[in-house]
Amino acid sequence: MSDSLGDRVVLVTGASSGIGRATALALARGGAKVAAGARRRDRLRSLADEAPGELVVLELDVADPESVNRAIAATVERFGRLDALVNNAGIMQNGMILGADTREWVSMVETNLLGSMYAVHAALPHLIEARGAIVQVSSTSGRIASLGSGAYSATKFGISAFTEALRQEVTGRGVRVTLIEPGFVSTELTSHITDPAMRATAAEIAQSMRTLAAEDIAQAVVYALSQPDHVAVNEILIRPTDQVR
């Protein structure tokens, strides 16, 4: 792979909003051929209308292994190969452990952790063939757990562990693996929080600082994927300047 995005085929998960949408657009503007996957097809249609170049939209639920397999197959069928996977899909449902609705824990594990694992598993044969790249979008919550984010942080710590094991497994085969850990980003992620107190706390924290934009993280993805073959950017930690932890 060269240091240009031109003609590269990239699948982005969670592309209907936030970081995923911004990343799909940034990659398309850089000349990549993009497969944008998400559950909300209406959002994907507006993305397709806005994106330059070749961008196809795919209905994709990362928590469903069969849906993931179909999306990978559709990407390869459409473009003939797969050069990179950007695993971005995720949900955040913060809350205290005592009295928690454990169905929310299951949902986060299935989407955030298992979803990224399913996508890697399905894409890996193609990425090995292409000597491609994998970008795993995690969070600062995958480094520092905090009150009220126990289950969410557990999924993000899990992504970090899985990603490092993955890197050790495939780097000798020319596949580059990058973990990106954003701090507070202005997206709709906090709207997933069902606990009113936790949702209010998240809003207060966001208002207390100059948060990152989704485009800031998209540019980090572009940077990682644009490096020459002999350069592997293994980890990018990005916080707002105003964020302390």
N, C-alpha and C positions, 0 to 999 in steps of 0.2 A: 504494500500500500504506500502510495506517495504521501507527501505532506499537503496535498490538496484534497478538498472534499469533492471535487468535480467527478461526477459519474459514480460516486460511491453509493451503495444501497444500504440504507439505514432504517431499521424498524424502531419506532418510538412508542412505548406504552404509556397509557394515561395521557393521551395527546389532546383530549377534548378541552382542557383548561390549564391554567397556571403554567408551571415549569414545562410540562410536556408539550403544551401548545406552542409556547415560546421557542422551545427547542426544535420542534418540527419546522417552524417557520425559519429559524436561523439556519438550519441545515439546508433547507430548500433554497434559501437565498445564497448559500455558499456553493450551490451547484450539485448538492447530493440528490439522489433519487430517494424519496421518503415514503415509507409506509407508516401511516399514523393510525394507531389502534386505540380504541376506548369503547366504553359501553354506550355512551350517549351519541348516537349517530347524528342527531340534529346538530350538535355542536361540531361534529366532524365535518359536516357539509359546509358550514361557514368557514372552517379552516381551509378546506379544499378550494373554496372560492377566493380566499385571500392569498394563498401560497403561490409563489412563482414556480416555474419549472414543473417537474414531474412529482406529484404527490398523490398517492392513493390512500383512501380511508378504508379501515377495516373495523368491523364490529369485533371487539375483543374484551373478554372478561378474564383477567389474568388468574382469578381464583378458580377457573375451570380449566383443567389441563387439556381437555378436548378443544376448547375455544382457542387456547394458546397454540396447539398443534395446527389448527386450521389457519390461524393467522400467519404462522411461519410458512406453511405450505403455500398460502396465497401470495405471500411476498416473493418467494422463490419462483413461483409460477409466473408472476407478473414481470419480474425483472431478471430472472435467470440465475440469481445468486443472492446471498446476503453477506454484507461486509461488516456490519456493525449493529449491535443491539443497545438501545438506551432504555434501561429498566427504570421507569419513573413512576408507574402507577402506585398510588398509595392513599390511605385514608388515616385520619387522626381523630380518635374518639377518647380524649383524655377524661380522667375521672379518678376518684379515690378508689383504692382497692376494697376497702370495707364497703359493703353494700353495692358493689359494682354489678352491672348487668353483664354477665360473662359472655353473653352472645356477642357483645361488642368486642371482647377479646378475641373470640373466634374469628370474627370478621376481619379484624386487623391482621391476625396471624395469616389467614388465608390470602388476603390481598397483598399486604406489605412484604411478608417474608416468603410464604409458599409461592405467591404469584411470581416474584422475581426468580425464584428457584425453578419453577416450571418453565419460564421463558428461557432461562439459560440452558436448561436441559434440552429443550426442543431446538434451540438455535445452534447449539455448540457444534454439531457435525458440520454445518454449513460454514460457521465461523472458523473452524480449524482448516477447512478446505481453502477458505479465502485468506487465511492468516490475518484475521480481522480483529475486531475490538469489541469490548463490552464495557459499558458505562453503567454503574449502579448508583442511582440517586438515593442517598440515605438522609442523614440529618445530624445536627449536633447532638440530638437526643440519642444518637448511637454512640456517643462518647461520654456524655454526662447525663445520668438519669436525674430527674427532679420530681418533687412532690406532685402527685396528680398525673404523672405520665408513665407510670410503671409498665403497663402493658404495651403502650406505644413504643417506649424506649426499648423494651425487650425485643420487639420486632426489628428495630433499627440496629441494636447490638447484634442481632442474629444476621442481618444483612452484612454487617462488617465482617463477622467471622466467616460466613460463607464466601464472601468475596475474596478474602485473603487465601483461603484454601483453594478457591478456583484459580487465583493468580498463580499459585505455586504449581498447580496441575497443568496449566496450559501455556505458561510463558515460554517454555522450552519448545513449544510447537508454533511459536510466532504470534500467538494471540495476546493482545495487550488488554489489561484489565484496569479500570479506573474506578475508584470509589469517590463520589462527590458528596460532601457533608455540608449542606446549607444550614445557616442559622435562620433567623426570622425573615421570612419572605412574604411579601404582600400577595397572597393568593386566597382562594376560597377554602383552603384546607381546614381552617379553624371552624368553618361553618358546619363541618361534620360532627362537631362536639355537641352531644345531646344534653350534657349537664350544664344548666344555666350559669352556675357559679364559675365553672371552669371556662365556659365560653366568654364570660365577662372578664375573667382574669386574662385570658389570651388577648382580648381586645385592648385591655389596659396596657399590657406589655407592648403590643404593637404600636400603640399611640405614644409610648414613652421614648421611641427611638425612630431614627430614619431607617426603615426596613429596606431590605433588598427587594429588587424587582425580579420577576420571573426571568426577564431578559438577561439579568446579571448571571444567573445560573446557566442559562442557555449558552452564553458566551464561554463559560467554563467548559461546557460539553464540547463546543466547537474547538476550543483550544486543545483539549485532550485528543480529539479525533484528528486534528490537523498536524500532529507531530510526525516526523519521519519515522520510518520503520524501526530504527534502532533506539528510539526514545519512547519509554513507557512512563506516562504520568500516572503513578499508582494511586495517588490520593490528593484530593483538593478539599481543604477546609475553608469555607467562606462564611464569615460572619459580617453583619453590619458593624460599622465602626463603633456604634454606640452600644453594642451588645457585650455585656461583661462575661457571662457564662456561656 
